[in-house]
């Protein structure tokens, strides 16, 4: 959020001023989600057993979506 606000402020200061409340509310929403997620963490701190970080089909699907969006943006 901070990086986005910095880029937005550099590109268009009037737009940053116009978007200040939606950005503040988005930041508060993110903070709320983090607090709620941290409160839900349970366990004794033991790490889960090692496994696969992702499925190959998921990685290929994400790569396909990114490639398609890049082609559409060009």
N, C-alpha and C positions, 0 to 999 in steps of 0.2 A: 504494500500500500504506500509506503514511504517513497519507494522508487517511482511508482506510478505518479504520485503527486508531484515529485520533483520534475519528472519528464513533462507532465502536463503544465506545470508552472513555467518551465523553460520554453515550451512550445507556444503557449497561449495563456498569459497571466489572467486576462479577463475570464477565460473559461474556467480556470482554477478557482477564481473567486465565485463564479456562478455555481460550481460543483462542490463547494466546501461542505455543505450540509449532507449531501448524499455520501461524500467521502468519509465524513466523520461518522455517520451512521453505519457505513460499511465496516469501518475500523472497529466500532463498538460491537457490531455483530460478530466479527472475527474474534474479538477478545472474549465475548460470551461463549462462543463455541469452544475455544481453547480451555477456558475455566471449567466448563461442563465436562469436557473430555478428560481433563486432569482429575476431576473428582470421581470419574467412573473407573479410573484405572485401579484394578485390584490385583492381588497376588502378593507373593513374597519376594519379588524381584528376581526370581529365577528365569533365566532366558529360555525361550522356547527351543526345542531341538532344531538343529540345522535342517534346512530343506531347500527346495527350489524357491528362488525369489520371485519368479514369474513363469508363466507358461509361454511357450514359443508362439502359440496361436494368438495370445493376447499381445505380445510384442509386435508380431507381424500385422495385426489389426490396427494397432496404434500407428505404426509406421505407414500403413496404407492411408489412414485418415489424414496424417500430417502431409503426406505426399499429395493427396487429392486437394487439400486446402491450399497447398503451395501452388499447384497448377491452376486452381481457380482464381487465386490472387494475382497471378501473372498476367 
